[in-house]
């Protein structure tokens, strides 16, 4: 992997760059659609490529391990071939999913015992096994196995968890150093900064992660219920420490406003289920604010979904038509809404990139945040 900075903002820490991978280039800042189980829900791969023009998507180690299982992925030659996607893929290590199974998992130094959400079968993830699964999946960018702490979190627990995450990180690196890639191309490994919302822990974790000198770095354990201001404060602390010549990925974030504020702090990569999850519930994002398309006010509104001059993907569908689809419980409504929201998120990060390069990012960001705060 190669990362080259193209421009930095004069009034914030925002940056525009390019990440080069075996499956193509990623222009940053970038939003990555979440394709948990080898699919971005409700969206075809050709729509991701041609309509939304996603540079990179996500897969998830936990879900792909359980179904279709790594043996299947190895037989076909990895997730790219399995899902017919020729652009970059990033895989989450499964740590967050295991964290979310709080009632059915047990964390110990060796790793995590958990029960499958599918059939209740028992499984064990160690840092080494998570790396093996990600080798089999074949993603371009793979994540360290870590523990994501809840919010709020007791300081002693957060500190103990952070140190265990650091020990697990060393085991991940050692294991990767001793195992070959499976499909003939490099996989970029990302360690993850933890430390909950405690400044000293975040600082300590960021320093440790930076010291491992990996090709890219991530920030985890945020967007788990903490106030946005605490998220920004932790992100700012970490970005001041992580090396400037390597990509920074803020995991699981977030709203369009969260994304712009964190771009300003120096984040390059984002992912979140929000655009597709909200879309399936009838919530649309636009440059002028959010729309609940289920509301009766849209019943006879024949303007396009976003009737500004801005085009995200396809403005040929009207609000009235989409309102009708949701009321009729037609699957197409969720699909159109999902494509629209993903298109908006990608448009937003690409516009941010343009304004960083043009030198007026901060002015544009402040105006966009004001507009996007509206409920239409």
C-alpha positions in Angstrom: 0.0 0.0 0.0 1.1 3.6 -0.7 -0.4 6.7 0.8 0.3 10.1 -0.7 -1.0 13.4 0.6 -2.2 15.8 -2.1 -3.4 18.8 0.0 -4.0 20.0 3.6 -6.4 22.6 4.8 -5.0 25.9 6.1 -7.6 26.4 8.8 -8.0 22.8 10.1 -6.3 19.4 10.1 -8.3 18.2 7.1 -6.3 16.4 4.4 -6.8 15.0 0.9 -4.8 12.0 -0.2 -4.7 8.8 -2.2 -4.3 5.2 -1.0 -3.0 2.8 -3.5 -4.0 -0.9 -3.1 -3.8 -4.0 -5.3 -7.4 -3.6 -6.3 -7.3 0.1 -7.1 -6.9 3.6 -5.6 -8.9 5.2 -2.8 -9.2 9.0 -2.8 -9.5 10.4 0.7 -11.4 11.5 2.6 -13.6 8.5 1.9 -16.8 6.9 3.2 -16.8 3.1 2.9 -20.2 1.4 2.5 -20.7 -1.4 4.9 -21.1 -4.8 3.2 -21.1 -6.9 6.4 -21.8 -10.4 5.0 -20.5 -9.8 1.5 -23.3 -7.5 0.4 -24.2 -3.9 1.0 -27.9 -4.4 2.0 -30.3 -3.7 -0.8 -27.6 -2.6 -3.3 -26.2 -4.5 -6.3 -22.5 -4.5 -6.9 -22.9 -2.8 -10.3 -24.8 0.0 -8.5 -22.0 0.4 -6.0 -19.6 0.7 -8.8 -21.4 2.6 -11.5 -24.0 4.7 -9.7 -22.5 5.3 -6.2 -18.9 4.8 -7.5 -17.6 3.5 -4.2 -13.8 3.3 -4.0 -13.9 0.6 -1.3 -16.4 -1.4 0.8 -16.3 -3.3 4.0 -16.8 -7.0 4.9 -16.9 -8.4 8.4 -14.7 -11.2 9.7 -17.3 -12.5 12.3 -20.2 -12.7 9.9 -18.2 -14.1 6.9 -16.6 -16.7 9.2 -20.0 -18.0 10.3 -21.6 -17.7 6.9 -20.6 -18.6 4.1 -17.5 -19.8 6.1 -13.9 -19.3 5.2 -13.6 -22.7 3.5 -16.0 -21.5 0.8 -14.2 -18.2 0.4 -10.8 -20.0 0.0 -12.3 -22.4 -2.6 -13.3 -19.4 -4.8 -10.2 -17.4 -4.2 -11.4 -14.8 -1.7 -14.2 -12.4 -1.1 -13.5 -10.3 -4.2 -14.2 -13.2 -6.5 -17.0 -14.6 -4.3 -19.1 -11.3 -4.5 -17.8 -10.2 -7.9 -16.2 -7.0 -6.6 -12.9 -5.9 -8.2 -12.3 -2.8 -6.0 -10.7 -2.6 -2.6 -12.2 -4.3 0.5 -11.6 -3.7 4.2 -12.5 -6.3 6.8 -13.3 -5.5 10.4 -11.6 -8.1 12.7 -14.9 -9.2 14.4 -13.9 -7.5 17.7 -16.9 -5.1 17.6 -19.4 -7.8 16.7 -18.1 -10.0 19.6 -18.3 -7.0 21.9 -22.0 -6.5 20.9 -22.7 -10.1 22.0 -22.3 -9.1 25.6 -24.7 -11.7 26.9 -23.2 -14.7 25.1 -19.4 -14.1 25.1 -16.5 -14.3 27.5 -13.3 -12.3 27.1 -10.0 -13.6 28.4 -6.3 -13.1 27.7 -6.2 -15.9 25.1 -9.2 -14.5 23.1 -13.0 -14.5 23.2 -15.4 -17.4 23.5 -18.8 -16.6 22.0 -22.0 -18.1 20.7 -23.1 -17.7 17.1 -26.1 -15.4 16.7 -27.3 -17.8 14.0 -27.6 -21.1 15.7 -26.1 -20.7 19.2 -23.0 -22.8 18.3 -19.8 -22.1 20.4 -16.8 -20.5 18.8 -13.4 -19.0 19.9 -11.6 -16.0 18.3 -8.0 -15.3 19.2 -5.9 -12.5 17.7 -4.2 -15.2 15.6 -7.4 -16.8 14.4 -8.8 -13.4 13.4 -5.8 -12.8 11.2 -6.1 -16.3 9.7 -9.8 -15.6 8.8 -8.8 -12.3 7.3 -6.1 -13.9 5.2 -8.8 -16.3 3.9 -11.2 -13.5 3.2 -8.5 -11.7 1.3 -9.4 -8.1 2.0 -6.9 -5.4 0.9 -7.0 -3.8 4.4 -7.4 -5.9 7.5 -7.9 -4.9 11.1 -6.3 -5.8 14.4 -8.4 -7.9 16.8 -9.2 -5.7 19.7 -11.7 -5.2 22.5 -14.2 -2.4 22.1 -15.3 -1.0 25.5 -18.8 0.2 26.1 -19.9 3.7 27.1 -19.8 4.7 29.8 -16.9 2.6 30.9 -15.1 2.5 34.3 -11.5 3.9 34.1 -9.9 0.7 35.5 -11.8 -1.5 33.0 -10.9 0.8 30.1 -7.2 0.8 31.1 -7.1 -3.0 31.5 -8.9 -3.5 28.2 -6.6 -1.1 26.4 -3.5 -3.0 27.6 -5.0 -6.3 26.5 -5.8 -4.8 23.1 -2.1 -3.8 22.9 -0.9 -7.3 23.8 -3.3 -8.7 21.2 -1.9 -6.3 18.7 1.6 -7.7 19.2 0.2 -11.2 18.7 -1.5 -10.1 15.5 1.6 -8.6 14.1 3.8 -11.6 15.0 1.3 -14.0 13.4 1.0 -12.0 10.2 4.7 -11.8 9.9 4.8 -15.6 10.0 1.9 -16.3 7.6 1.9 -15.7 3.9 -0.8 -14.0 1.9 -3.2 -16.4 0.2 -4.1 -14.7 -3.1 -0.9 -13.1 -4.3 -1.3 -9.5 -3.2 -0.4 -7.5 -0.1 -2.8 -7.0 2.8 -2.4 -3.7 4.7 -2.8 -4.2 8.5 -4.3 -1.5 10.7 -3.9 -1.5 14.5 -6.6 0.2 16.5 -6.4 2.9 19.2 -8.6 2.3 22.2 -9.0 4.0 25.6 -12.7 4.9 25.9 -13.2 8.6 26.6 -10.2 9.0 28.9 -7.6 11.5 27.6 -4.6 9.9 29.1 -5.6 6.4 27.9 -6.2 7.7 24.4 -2.9 9.4 24.4 -1.1 6.3 25.7 -2.8 4.0 23.2 -2.1 6.3 20.3 1.6 6.5 21.2 1.7 2.7 21.4 -0.1 2.2 18.1 2.2 4.8 16.4 5.3 2.9 17.8 4.3 -0.3 15.9 5.0 1.5 12.6 2.2 -0.1 10.6 1.2 1.2 7.2 -2.1 2.7 8.4 -3.9 3.3 11.8 -7.4 3.2 13.1 -9.4 4.7 16.0 -12.0 2.4 17.6 -14.3 2.5 20.6 -16.0 5.7 19.6 -19.5 6.3 18.3 -20.8 3.8 21.0 -23.1 6.2 22.8 -20.8 9.0 23.9 -21.7 12.7 23.3 -20.4 14.0 19.9 -18.1 16.5 21.7 -16.3 13.7 23.5 -15.9 11.8 20.3 -14.3 14.9 18.7 -12.1 15.5 21.7 -10.7 12.0 21.7 -10.3 12.0 17.9 -8.3 15.3 18.1 -6.0 13.9 20.8 -5.3 10.8 18.8 -4.8 12.6 15.4 -2.2 14.9 17.0 -0.1 11.7 17.8 -0.7 9.3 14.9 1.8 9.9 12.0 0.7 12.4 9.4 2.1 10.3 6.5 -0.3 7.4 7.1 -4.0 7.0 6.6 -6.3 7.4 9.7 -9.6 5.4 9.9 -12.3 6.4 12.4 -14.4 3.2 12.8 -18.2 3.2 12.8 -18.7 7.0 12.3 -21.3 8.3 11.7 -23.7 11.0 10.8 -22.9 13.4 7.9 -22.1 16.1 10.5 -19.9 13.7 12.5 -18.0 12.9 9.3 -17.3 16.6 8.4 -16.2 17.5 11.9 -13.8 14.5 12.0 -12.4 15.3 8.6 -11.5 18.6 10.0 -9.6 16.9 12.8 -7.5 14.8 10.3 -9.5 11.6 9.7 -9.2 10.1 6.2 -11.6 7.0 6.3 -15.1 6.4 7.6 -17.7 3.6 7.7 -21.1 3.4 9.2 -24.4 1.4 8.7 -26.4 4.6 9.2 -27.0 5.5 5.5 -28.4 2.1 4.6 -30.1 1.4 7.9 -31.8 4.8 8.0 -32.7 4.4 4.4 -34.6 1.2 5.1 -36.6 3.1 7.7 -37.4 5.9 5.3 -34.9 8.5 6.5 -33.0 10.3 3.6 -30.0 12.5 3.9 -29.6 15.6 1.6 -27.4 18.6 1.5 -30.3 20.7 2.8 -31.3 18.4 5.7 -32.9 15.1 6.4 -36.3 13.8 5.1 -38.6 11.3 6.6 -40.2 10.1 3.4 -43.0 8.3 5.2 -44.5 11.6 6.3 -47.8 12.5 4.6 -46.4 15.8 3.4 -44.6 14.0 0.6 -47.6 12.2 -0.7 -48.1 14.6 -3.7 -44.7 16.2 -3.8 -43.5 15.5 -7.4 -40.1 17.1 -7.0 -37.1 14.9 -7.1 -35.7 13.3 -3.9 -33.2 16.1 -3.7 -34.5 19.0 -5.8 -31.4 21.1 -5.5 -28.9 21.4 -8.4 -26.8 18.7 -6.6 -26.8 15.2 -8.0 -25.7 12.3 -5.9 -26.7 9.4 -8.0 -30.2 9.6 -9.6 -32.7 12.4 -9.1 -35.3 10.9 -11.5 -37.5 9.5 -8.7 -39.9 11.8 -6.9 -40.6 12.2 -3.3 -44.2 11.2 -3.9 -43.2 8.0 -5.7 -40.8 7.0 -2.9 -43.4 7.8 -0.3 -45.8 5.5 -2.1 -43.3 2.7 -2.2 -42.7 2.9 1.5 -46.4 3.0 2.3 -47.0 0.0 0.0 -44.1 -1.8 1.7 -42.4 -2.3 -1.7 -38.8 -3.5 -1.5 -37.8 -1.0 -4.3 -38.4 1.9 -1.9 -35.7 0.7 0.5 -33.4 0.0 -2.4 -33.8 3.5 -3.9 -33.4 5.1 -0.5 -30.3 3.1 0.2 -28.7 4.1 -3.1 -29.6 7.7 -2.5 -28.1 7.8 1.0 -24.9 6.1 0.0 -24.6 8.4 -2.9 -25.0 11.4 -0.6 -22.3 10.1 1.8 -19.9 9.5 -1.1 -20.8 12.9 -2.5 -20.2 14.6 0.8 -16.7 13.2 1.3 -15.7 13.9 -2.3 -17.0 17.5 -2.0 -14.9 17.7 1.2 -11.9 16.6 -0.8 -12.5 19.2 -3.5 -12.8 22.0 -0.9 -9.6 20.8 0.9 -7.7 21.0 -2.4 -9.4 24.4 -3.2 -8.4 25.8 0.2 -11.9 26.7 1.4 -12.9 23.6 3.3 -13.6 25.2 6.7 -16.0 27.8 5.2 -17.8 25.1 3.2 -17.9 22.7 6.1 -19.5 25.2 8.4 -22.2 26.0 5.8 -22.9 22.4 5.2 -23.3 21.6 8.8 -25.8 24.4 9.2 -27.8 23.1 6.2 -27.7 19.4 7.1 -29.0 20.2 10.6 -32.5 20.9 9.1 -35.4 18.5 9.3 -37.3 19.0 6.0 
